[in-house]
Amino acid sequence: MKTTFSGVAALALALAVGGGAMAQTSGQVPARPQAPDARPHHAQMAEPVSQADFVQRRVQRLRAADANSDGQVTAEEMRAYAQARRAERQGARFDRLDANKDGVLDRDEFNTPRARDERGEGMGGRHAGGRNDRGGHGGANRHGMARGGESRFPIVIADVERRANEAFARMDANRDGVLTQDERRAAMRANRADMRQRHEQRRARTPAASPSAPASE
């Protein structure tokens, strides 16, 4: 069975200490109903989206994380899913760097321009400019633990699906069951305007700080 590193950092440590190759079996990833769309966001935005696809994109990760298939995702299930996804990405990264497919990264493979890019040390590095290995700028993803903490769990998948259908209905201006790029852009503009309005309303309700009283002489 092919062996893989737990990550590029582990290999760097092994080379620094003794020049050997440390390996381990990659983690198993739970089956996902559908792989997330890997295309750039602008490419996804350019294509019309049906209601079924719109809803699916919002619940697919939750369904994949629902290990016991009870229709809700606990904090423990989400952590396990995130860990499995990381292992999957690390395995894919190893496979990209293992040019001769022998299950071990040697010094030459580790020092190729592609390997430096994987580590974020080259101009095309995945981590250049503060971007993380999921293509985002820091922080947690849409279902990450950093947003809302454990208080938001368990997440009921049916509730998320219902809200997604409601959101689609609001965005589908001509009620044809398909969201176009223009409809999605209009919805984003309306959402930003609504957020600004609510922010201004909160500021208006906040009492202004009274000036400091002059010090008594």
C-alpha positions in Angstrom: 0.0 0.0 0.0 1.3 3.4 -1.0 2.5 5.5 2.0 2.1 9.2 2.3 3.3 12.0 4.6 1.0 13.7 7.0 2.0 16.9 5.4 4.9 18.8 3.7 6.0 20.2 7.1 6.7 16.6 8.3 9.0 16.0 5.4 10.8 19.3 6.0 11.5 18.2 9.6 12.7 14.8 8.4 15.1 16.2 5.9 16.5 18.7 8.4 17.1 16.0 11.0 18.5 13.1 9.1 17.6 13.3 5.4 15.2 10.4 5.7 11.6 10.1 4.7 8.9 9.8 7.3 5.7 8.3 6.0 2.3 7.4 7.2 -0.9 6.1 5.8 -3.3 8.9 4.7 -6.5 9.3 6.6 -9.8 8.0 5.2 -12.2 10.6 4.0 -16.0 10.1 4.4 -17.9 9.7 1.2 -19.4 13.0 -0.1 -22.7 13.2 -2.0 -21.0 15.4 -4.5 -17.5 16.9 -4.8 -17.4 20.7 -4.3 -17.1 22.6 -7.5 -13.3 23.3 -7.9 -13.8 25.9 -10.6 -13.0 29.6 -9.8 -15.8 31.5 -8.2 -16.2 33.8 -11.2 -16.6 30.8 -13.5 -19.4 29.5 -11.3 -21.1 32.9 -11.2 -21.2 33.1 -15.0 -23.4 30.0 -15.4 -27.2 29.8 -14.6 -27.9 27.8 -11.5 -31.0 25.7 -10.9 -32.8 25.7 -7.6 -31.7 22.1 -6.9 -28.0 23.0 -7.5 -28.3 26.2 -5.5 -29.6 24.2 -2.5 -27.2 21.3 -3.0 -24.2 23.6 -2.8 -25.3 24.8 0.6 -26.0 21.4 2.2 -23.5 19.1 0.5 -20.8 19.5 3.1 -23.2 19.2 6.0 -24.6 15.9 4.5 -21.0 14.6 4.1 -20.2 15.5 7.7 -23.4 13.9 9.1 -21.6 10.6 10.0 -24.6 8.9 11.6 -27.1 10.2 9.0 -29.5 11.6 11.7 -30.1 14.8 9.7 -28.0 17.1 11.9 -24.3 17.8 12.3 -22.7 18.1 15.7 -19.5 19.9 16.5 -17.7 16.6 16.8 -18.9 15.5 13.4 -17.8 18.7 11.8 -14.3 18.5 13.4 -13.9 14.9 12.1 -15.0 15.9 8.7 -12.6 18.8 8.6 -9.8 16.6 9.7 -10.6 14.0 7.0 -10.7 16.8 4.4 -7.3 18.0 5.5 -5.9 14.5 5.2 -7.3 14.2 1.7 -5.7 17.5 0.6 -2.4 16.4 2.1 -2.5 13.1 0.3 -3.3 14.9 -3.0 -0.4 17.3 -2.4 2.0 14.4 -1.8 0.8 12.7 -5.0 1.5 15.9 -6.9 5.1 16.1 -5.6 5.9 12.3 -5.8 7.1 12.5 -9.4 8.3 8.9 -9.6 5.3 7.5 -7.7 7.5 5.4 -5.3 5.7 6.5 -2.2 8.6 8.6 -0.9 9.7 12.2 -1.5 13.4 12.5 -2.0 15.4 15.7 -1.8 15.1 16.4 -5.6 11.3 16.1 -5.5 11.1 18.2 -2.4 13.2 21.0 -3.9 11.4 21.3 -7.3 9.8 24.6 -8.3 6.4 22.9 -7.9 7.2 21.8 -4.3 8.4 25.3 -3.4 5.1 26.6 -4.8 3.2 24.1 -2.7 5.1 25.4 0.4 4.4 29.0 -0.6 8.0 29.8 -1.2 7.7 30.6 -4.9 6.0 33.3 -6.9 3.1 30.9 -7.6 2.9 29.6 -4.0 -0.5 28.6 -2.8 0.1 30.5 0.5 1.5 33.6 -1.1 -0.3 36.8 -0.2 -1.8 35.3 2.9 -4.0 32.8 1.1 -4.7 29.5 2.7 -4.6 26.1 1.0 -8.3 26.3 0.3 -7.9 29.4 -1.9 -9.3 31.8 0.7 -7.9 34.6 2.8 -7.5 33.2 6.3 -10.4 32.5 8.8 -12.7 29.5 8.7 -14.7 28.3 5.8 -18.5 28.6 5.6 -19.0 25.8 8.1 -15.8 26.3 10.1 -15.7 26.2 13.8 -14.3 29.7 14.1 -17.5 31.3 13.0 -20.1 31.0 15.7 -18.2 28.5 17.8 -19.8 25.4 19.1 -22.9 27.3 20.2 -24.2 27.0 16.6 -24.3 23.2 16.8 -26.0 20.9 16.2 -26.8 22.2 12.7 -30.1 20.8 11.4 -29.7 20.1 7.7 -33.4 20.5 7.0 -33.3 24.0 8.4 -30.3 24.9 6.2 -32.1 23.5 3.2 -35.3 25.4 3.9 -33.4 28.7 4.3 -31.5 28.0 1.0 -34.8 27.5 -0.8 -36.2 30.7 0.7 -33.0 32.6 -0.4 -33.4 31.2 -3.9 -37.0 32.4 -4.1 -36.0 35.9 -3.1 -33.2 36.0 -5.7 -35.1 34.5 -8.6 -36.6 37.8 -9.8 -38.4 36.4 -12.9 -39.6 33.2 -11.1 -38.3 30.9 -13.8 -36.5 28.5 -11.5 -33.0 29.5 -12.6 -30.6 32.1 -11.2 -28.7 34.1 -13.7 -25.5 36.0 -13.1 -27.4 39.3 -13.2 -29.9 38.0 -10.6 -27.1 36.9 -8.3 -25.3 40.2 -8.6 -28.5 42.1 -8.0 -29.1 40.0 -4.8 -25.6 40.7 -3.6 -26.0 44.4 -4.2 -29.4 44.4 -2.3 -27.8 42.4 0.5 -24.9 44.9 0.9 -27.4 47.8 0.9 -29.5 46.1 3.5 -26.4 45.5 5.7 -25.4 49.2 5.4 -28.9 50.3 6.3 -28.9 48.0 9.4 -25.5 49.3 10.4 -26.6 52.9 10.1 -29.7 52.1 12.2 -27.6 50.6 14.9 -25.4 53.6 14.9 -28.4 55.9 15.1 -29.7 54.0 18.2 -26.4 54.2 19.9 -26.3 57.2 22.2 -23.5 59.7 21.5 -20.8 59.9 24.1 -21.2 62.9 26.3 -18.3 65.3 26.4 -16.1 65.0 29.4 -16.9 67.4 32.2 -14.1 70.0 32.9 -11.9 69.2 35.8 -12.8 71.1 39.0 -10.2 73.6 40.1 
